[in-house]
Amino acid sequence: MSIPPPPGQGPGRYYPSAPPPPGDGARPKPPKRPMGAAGVAFTIIGCGALLVLAMFIGFIAVIMSADGDSSGSSDSSSDAEASAAPTGPATERFGPETVSVDLDSGDRFYIDLDAGTPQWTGAEMSGHDLIMSFLITPALLSHDSTEMTIAPVAPGEQPGRDGCWELLAEDPTYQVELEQDVPFCLETTDGRIAFVEITEVTDAAVAVRATVWE
């Protein structure tokens, strides 16, 4: 008769293995490589290049700002000179005097108000102050069609030299409609101030009456 082994003994008994020590099975991190001399030099060169680039950009910005200020000052000075108010008493160069333009000779005419008396021609002339055009919409244009040398005047008003200068400084344009009884102020190519009225508009002629001050 065999005697059974005590509990926990015998060939069929399973004994669990002891737990692994801490850290076993985890892959250790590789140690950091120290930066060599070449890496240090590359870092220093890169930082230096960025610093030089930043200084160069700042230098260019300063130069551009200075140029802009200089140009702006020059433009402002030129504008101030061009728009300087007339001084002294208003002396009439001529006027009011009427010039009648014969429309049978073309569809574009040139008027000069700086001469001793108003003159007009169907061919472009040097120093003209107004262009009378029928090419698209009948209109009186400034001497080169774009210069803001014309200022509309309210119907019935007749401003003097100083009044015209104020209108030209406040609300200039480059054209007025070619209609009868339309008044406007004008700065001539020689810098004189003029008051002009369209007194007649027919199929045959257009008449304008002008007063020009020195």
Residue frames relative to the residue before (quaternion, step in Angstrom):
aa qw qx qy qz dx dy dz
M 1.0000 0.0000 0.0000 0.0000 0.00 0.00 0.00
S 0.2539 -0.7841 0.5520 0.1265 3.49 -0.78 1.14
I 0.3574 -0.7223 0.5578 0.1985 3.46 -1.13 0.76
P 0.4239 -0.7099 0.4919 0.2727 3.64 -0.71 1.01
P 0.5175 -0.6365 0.4668 0.3305 3.52 -1.05 0.70
P 0.5949 -0.5770 0.4202 0.3695 3.51 -1.15 0.53
P 0.6533 -0.5177 0.3630 0.4164 3.61 -1.16 0.48
G 0.7705 0.3266 -0.2627 0.4803 3.52 -1.04 0.87
Q 0.7171 0.3637 -0.2583 0.5355 3.58 1.24 0.01
G 0.5335 0.6215 -0.4602 0.3427 3.50 -1.24 0.29
P 0.6547 -0.5543 0.3446 0.3812 3.55 -1.20 0.39
G 0.7011 0.4820 -0.2950 0.4349 3.66 0.99 -0.51
R 0.4989 0.6738 -0.4299 0.3350 3.58 1.16 -0.04
Y 0.2498 -0.7631 0.5809 0.1332 3.67 -0.97 0.98
Y 0.1347 -0.7832 0.6045 0.0551 3.50 -0.83 1.02
P 0.3381 -0.7513 0.5210 0.2230 3.67 -0.52 1.09
S 0.4830 -0.6622 0.4919 0.2938 3.52 -1.12 0.75
A 0.5809 -0.5932 0.4299 0.3547 3.54 -1.20 0.55
P 0.5606 -0.6085 0.4281 0.3635 3.68 -1.03 0.66
P 0.5460 -0.6207 0.4360 0.3557 3.58 -1.06 0.69
P 0.5663 -0.5901 0.4368 0.3745 3.56 -1.10 0.55
P 0.6439 -0.5338 0.3672 0.4070 3.58 -1.15 0.54
G 0.7724 0.3383 -0.2659 0.4672 3.54 -1.01 0.89
D 0.5655 0.5890 -0.4065 0.4099 3.60 1.16 -0.36
G 0.7767 0.3220 -0.2523 0.4789 3.58 -0.95 0.83
A 0.6531 0.4745 -0.3266 0.4915 3.69 1.16 -0.38
R 0.4238 -0.7187 0.4940 0.2444 3.55 -0.87 1.01
P 0.3659 -0.7484 0.4971 0.2426 3.61 -0.53 1.01
K 0.4974 -0.6433 0.4940 0.3078 3.61 -1.16 0.70
P 0.4863 -0.6610 0.4738 0.3196 3.54 -0.96 0.81
P 0.5265 -0.6318 0.4536 0.3435 3.60 -0.99 0.64
K 0.5334 -0.6210 0.4688 0.3317 3.59 -1.14 0.67
R 0.3902 -0.7118 0.5345 0.2352 3.47 -1.05 0.91
P 0.4384 -0.6816 0.5041 0.2985 3.60 -0.79 0.80
M 0.5109 -0.6442 0.4784 0.3085 3.61 -1.11 0.81
G 0.3654 -0.7525 0.5125 0.1938 3.49 -0.79 1.06
A 0.7232 -0.4228 0.3164 0.4451 3.55 -1.32 0.03
A 0.6406 0.5279 -0.3331 0.4472 3.59 1.00 -0.79
G 0.6546 0.5112 -0.3176 0.4576 3.60 0.97 -0.79
V 0.6395 0.5186 -0.3221 0.4672 3.55 0.99 -0.82
A 0.6609 0.5068 -0.3072 0.4603 3.56 0.93 -0.91
F 0.6495 0.5188 -0.3221 0.4530 3.60 0.95 -0.85
T 0.6461 0.5208 -0.3187 0.4581 3.59 0.99 -0.82
I 0.6597 0.5063 -0.3078 0.4622 3.57 0.95 -0.89
I 0.6560 0.5090 -0.3116 0.4621 3.59 0.96 -0.89
G 0.6525 0.5217 -0.3170 0.4489 3.60 0.96 -0.85
C 0.6648 0.4895 -0.3071 0.4734 3.59 0.92 -0.86
G 0.6424 0.5236 -0.3241 0.4562 3.57 1.02 -0.78
A 0.6481 0.5173 -0.3212 0.4573 3.58 0.99 -0.83
L 0.6451 0.5110 -0.3233 0.4672 3.60 0.97 -0.79
L 0.6467 0.5201 -0.3216 0.4559 3.58 1.00 -0.80
V 0.6513 0.5060 -0.3122 0.4716 3.59 0.97 -0.87
L 0.6460 0.5213 -0.3200 0.4567 3.61 0.97 -0.86
A 0.6562 0.5057 -0.3162 0.4623 3.59 0.94 -0.85
M 0.6499 0.5084 -0.3185 0.4667 3.60 1.00 -0.81
F 0.6434 0.5260 -0.3219 0.4536 3.60 1.01 -0.81
I 0.6521 0.5050 -0.3145 0.4699 3.59 0.94 -0.88
G 0.6535 0.5103 -0.3173 0.4603 3.58 0.96 -0.81
F 0.6340 0.5315 -0.3231 0.4594 3.59 1.05 -0.80
I 0.6564 0.5011 -0.3085 0.4720 3.59 0.93 -0.89
A 0.6456 0.5240 -0.3277 0.4487 3.60 0.96 -0.82
V 0.6431 0.5187 -0.3251 0.4601 3.59 1.00 -0.81
I 0.6525 0.5145 -0.3157 0.4581 3.60 0.96 -0.89
M 0.6700 0.4954 -0.3057 0.4606 3.60 0.89 -0.93
S 0.6424 0.5177 -0.3272 0.4606 3.59 0.98 -0.76
A 0.6542 0.5091 -0.3155 0.4618 3.58 0.98 -0.81
D 0.6413 0.5155 -0.3237 0.4671 3.59 1.01 -0.82
G 0.6555 0.5154 -0.3178 0.4513 3.58 0.96 -0.85
D 0.6526 0.5078 -0.3191 0.4631 3.57 0.98 -0.82
S 0.6523 0.5175 -0.3161 0.4547 3.56 1.00 -0.85
S 0.6648 0.4979 -0.3010 0.4685 3.57 0.96 -0.91
G 0.6524 0.5181 -0.3182 0.4524 3.56 0.97 -0.87
S 0.6435 0.5163 -0.3264 0.4613 3.56 1.01 -0.79
S 0.6524 0.5163 -0.3142 0.4573 3.55 1.01 -0.86
D 0.6575 0.5046 -0.3137 0.4633 3.58 0.95 -0.90
S 0.6539 0.5133 -0.3230 0.4524 3.57 0.93 -0.87
S 0.6411 0.5237 -0.3230 0.4587 3.56 1.03 -0.82
S 0.6527 0.5108 -0.3156 0.4620 3.57 0.99 -0.88
D 0.6517 0.5109 -0.3214 0.4593 3.58 0.96 -0.87
A 0.6454 0.5225 -0.3296 0.4491 3.57 0.98 -0.83
E 0.6579 0.5004 -0.3171 0.4649 3.58 1.01 -0.82
A 0.6775 0.5056 -0.3020 0.4405 3.58 0.93 -0.91
S 0.7696 0.3547 -0.1911 0.4954 3.60 1.02 -0.72
A 0.3069 0.7708 -0.5103 0.2264 3.59 1.20 0.34
A 0.4894 -0.6745 0.4719 0.2877 3.55 -0.93 0.92
P 0.5204 -0.6315 0.4639 0.3394 3.60 -1.03 0.71
T 0.2148 -0.7754 0.5831 0.1125 3.54 -1.10 0.72
G 0.7335 0.3976 -0.3015 0.4616 3.53 -1.23 0.42
P 0.6741 -0.4911 0.3524 0.4246 3.57 -1.25 0.16
A 0.5021 -0.6435 0.4880 0.3093 3.56 -1.15 0.67
T 0.0791 -0.7955 0.6008 0.0022 3.56 -0.67 1.17
E 0.3591 -0.7469 0.5168 0.2147 3.58 -0.67 1.06
R 0.3514 -0.6995 0.5835 0.2162 3.53 -0.97 0.93
F 0.7274 -0.2458 0.1322 0.6269 3.53 1.13 -0.78
G 0.6133 0.6080 -0.4025 0.3036 3.51 -1.32 0.18
P 0.5116 -0.1275 -0.8296 -0.1836 1.26 -2.42 0.44
E 0.0255 -0.7945 0.6055 -0.0377 3.54 -0.94 0.97
T 0.3134 -0.7771 0.5275 0.1401 3.55 -0.98 0.91
V 0.0855 -0.7513 0.6523 0.0525 3.52 -1.14 0.81
S 0.1853 -0.7891 0.5809 0.0748 3.58 -0.86 1.01
V 0.2240 -0.7901 0.5638 0.0882 3.55 -0.74 1.12
D 0.3242 -0.7486 0.5538 0.1666 3.56 -0.73 1.14
L 0.2914 -0.8113 0.4875 0.1390 3.57 -0.50 1.19
D 0.5109 0.6639 -0.4231 0.3453 3.61 1.20 -0.06
S 0.6895 0.5275 -0.2772 0.4117 3.59 1.17 -0.39
G 0.8232 -0.1317 0.0678 0.5481 3.62 1.15 0.24
D 0.4702 -0.6654 0.4975 0.2976 3.55 -1.29 -0.32
R 0.7346 0.2773 -0.2082 0.5832 3.58 1.27 0.30
F 0.0042 -0.8206 0.5670 -0.0708 3.57 -0.67 1.16
Y 0.2727 -0.7644 0.5727 0.1156 3.52 -1.23 0.63
I 0.1302 -0.8026 0.5816 0.0232 3.57 -0.86 1.05
D 0.1533 -0.7781 0.6061 0.0611 3.55 -0.94 0.99
L 0.1198 -0.8120 0.5702 0.0337 3.56 -0.70 1.13
D 0.5624 0.6038 -0.3945 0.4042 3.62 1.23 0.06
A 0.5412 0.6011 -0.4082 0.4234 3.58 1.24 -0.23
G 0.7101 -0.4495 0.3131 0.4423 3.58 -1.25 0.15
T 0.7596 0.0642 -0.0439 0.6457 3.56 1.19 -0.65
P 0.6183 -0.5553 0.3810 0.4052 3.63 -1.10 0.53
Q 0.0709 -0.7868 0.6129 0.0155 3.55 -1.04 0.86
W 0.0547 -0.7892 0.6100 0.0446 3.54 -1.18 0.54
T 0.0201 -0.7822 0.6227 0.0043 3.55 -1.27 0.46
G 0.4832 -0.6615 0.4905 0.2972 3.56 -1.24 0.46
A 0.6827 0.4045 -0.2766 0.5420 3.59 1.29 -0.13
E 0.5804 -0.6079 0.4034 0.3617 3.57 -1.00 0.79
M 0.0703 -0.7991 0.5969 0.0152 3.56 -0.93 0.93
S 0.5882 -0.5907 0.4253 0.3524 3.53 -1.19 0.58
G 0.8330 0.2379 -0.1771 0.4670 3.55 -0.99 0.87
H 0.3681 0.7272 -0.5139 0.2674 3.61 1.14 0.29
D 0.3570 -0.7631 0.5134 0.1632 3.56 -1.16 0.69
L 0.7877 0.1502 -0.0726 0.5931 3.59 1.17 -0.54
I 0.1894 -0.7309 0.6417 0.1347 3.52 -1.27 0.59
M 0.1679 -0.7565 0.6253 0.0927 3.56 -0.80 1.04
S 0.0082 -0.8443 0.5319 -0.0651 3.56 -0.39 1.24
F 0.1171 -0.7704 0.6246 0.0520 3.53 -1.12 0.85
L 0.3482 0.7801 -0.4683 0.2258 3.60 1.24 0.26
I 0.7910 0.1387 -0.0733 0.5914 3.62 0.93 -0.82
T 0.7698 -0.0886 0.1077 0.6229 3.57 0.40 -1.26
P 0.5105 -0.6497 0.4477 0.3420 3.62 -0.76 0.91
A 0.1998 0.7833 -0.5566 0.1916 3.56 -0.67 1.11
L 0.3256 -0.6630 0.6254 0.2514 3.49 -1.39 0.30
L 0.1335 -0.8172 0.5602 0.0244 3.55 -0.69 1.14
S 0.5958 -0.5361 0.4475 0.3968 3.54 -1.29 0.34
H 0.7501 -0.4717 0.2275 0.4038 3.56 -1.25 0.43
D 0.7915 0.1919 -0.1580 0.5583 3.65 1.11 -0.42
S 0.5846 -0.6378 0.3205 0.3856 3.57 1.31 0.52
T 0.7650 0.3224 -0.2043 0.5188 3.63 1.20 -0.09
E 0.5705 0.6077 -0.3927 0.3886 3.62 1.10 -0.53
M 0.3840 -0.7292 0.5230 0.2174 3.57 -0.94 0.95
T 0.2609 0.7987 -0.4927 0.2263 3.59 0.48 1.21
I 0.6375 0.4839 -0.3215 0.5061 3.59 1.28 0.28
A 0.0472 -0.7837 0.6189 0.0259 3.58 -1.08 0.74
P 0.4127 -0.7152 0.5017 0.2577 3.63 -0.67 1.04
V 0.1924 -0.7529 0.6211 0.1016 3.54 -1.22 0.66
A 0.5303 -0.6276 0.4602 0.3364 3.58 -0.99 0.78
P 0.5734 -0.6063 0.4178 0.3593 3.62 -0.96 0.83
G 0.7862 0.3102 -0.2452 0.4749 3.54 -0.96 0.90
E 0.6450 0.5069 -0.3322 0.4655 3.60 1.18 -0.37
Q 0.0947 -0.7786 0.6188 0.0435 3.55 -1.17 0.65
P 0.0922 -0.8293 0.5499 0.0379 3.59 0.28 1.21
G 0.4551 -0.6655 0.5166 0.2883 3.54 -1.17 0.58
R 0.7914 -0.2978 0.2137 0.4892 3.54 -1.26 -0.32
D 0.7093 0.4578 -0.2759 0.4596 3.59 0.77 -1.00
G 0.6311 0.5252 -0.3339 0.4631 3.59 1.05 -0.71
C 0.6454 0.5039 -0.3189 0.4773 3.58 1.01 -0.77
W 0.6291 0.5321 -0.3480 0.4472 3.58 0.96 -0.79
E 0.6475 0.5180 -0.3237 0.4557 3.59 0.95 -0.83
L 0.6578 0.4982 -0.3155 0.4686 3.61 0.94 -0.82
L 0.6549 0.5079 -0.3125 0.4642 3.59 0.99 -0.80
A 0.6659 0.4916 -0.3031 0.4723 3.58 1.09 -0.65
E 0.7375 0.4418 -0.2279 0.4571 3.59 1.05 -0.76
D 0.8426 0.0490 0.0458 0.5344 3.61 0.80 -0.95
P 0.1150 0.8308 -0.5371 0.0893 3.62 0.59 1.07
T 0.0414 -0.7626 0.6441 0.0427 3.54 -1.28 0.44
Y 0.4869 -0.6800 0.4644 0.2913 3.58 -1.25 -0.06
Q 0.8082 0.1503 -0.1036 0.5599 3.62 1.21 0.01
V 0.1194 -0.7369 0.6539 0.1232 3.53 -1.37 0.29
E 0.5654 -0.5939 0.4429 0.3625 3.56 -1.18 0.55
L 0.4237 -0.7024 0.5175 0.2434 3.53 -1.06 0.81
E 0.3120 0.7310 -0.5343 0.2878 3.55 0.19 1.34
Q 0.5890 -0.5997 0.4123 0.3513 3.54 -1.12 0.68
D 0.8331 0.1997 -0.1961 0.4770 3.54 -1.20 0.81
V 0.4525 0.6476 -0.4825 0.3782 3.61 1.14 0.56
P 0.1325 -0.7997 0.5812 0.0718 3.62 -0.65 1.08
F 0.0781 0.7888 -0.6085 0.0369 3.57 -1.18 0.50
C 0.3947 -0.6758 0.5652 0.2608 3.53 -1.34 0.33
L 0.1305 -0.8002 0.5850 0.0200 3.54 -1.17 0.63
E 0.2131 -0.7097 0.6498 0.1691 3.52 -1.22 0.64
T 0.3480 -0.7647 0.5046 0.1989 3.59 -0.58 1.13
T 0.6727 -0.4987 0.3562 0.4147 3.55 -1.29 0.23
D 0.6783 0.4544 -0.2905 0.4991 3.60 1.21 -0.41
G 0.6003 -0.6153 0.3376 0.3836 3.58 1.29 0.19
R 0.4743 0.6564 -0.4590 0.3653 3.60 1.19 0.25
I 0.3908 -0.6871 0.5608 0.2462 3.56 -1.30 0.41
A 0.0284 -0.8050 0.5921 -0.0234 3.57 -0.93 0.95
F 0.2158 -0.7164 0.6439 0.1601 3.51 -1.31 0.54
V 0.0648 -0.8221 0.5641 -0.0414 3.57 -0.68 1.18
E 0.0728 -0.7688 0.6340 0.0406 3.56 -1.11 0.78
I 0.3248 -0.6963 0.6008 0.2208 3.56 -1.06 0.81
T 0.1330 -0.8555 0.4992 0.0346 3.57 -0.25 1.25
E 0.8075 0.0831 -0.0401 0.5827 3.61 1.16 -0.39
V 0.0353 0.7681 -0.6384 0.0340 3.55 -1.02 0.88
T 0.1434 0.7658 -0.6113 0.1387 3.57 -0.52 1.23
D 0.6758 -0.4692 0.3593 0.4405 3.55 -1.28 -0.02
A 0.7172 0.4567 -0.2477 0.4646 3.57 1.16 -0.51
A 0.8291 0.0017 0.0556 0.5563 3.61 1.00 -0.70
V 0.1792 -0.7217 0.6539 0.1397 3.50 -1.39 0.36
A 0.1250 -0.7984 0.5871 0.0469 3.57 -0.84 0.99
V 0.0611 -0.7745 0.6290 0.0271 3.55 -1.03 0.86
R 0.2167 -0.7558 0.6065 0.1186 3.54 -1.09 0.80
A 0.0449 -0.8364 0.5447 -0.0416 3.56 -0.71 1.10
T 0.1162 -0.7225 0.6756 0.0903 3.48 -1.31 0.63
V 0.0851 -0.8061 0.5856 0.0026 3.58 -0.75 1.07
W 0.1914 -0.7835 0.5847 0.0877 3.56 -0.94 0.98
E 0.5133 -0.6190 0.5019 0.3185 3.51 -1.21 0.62
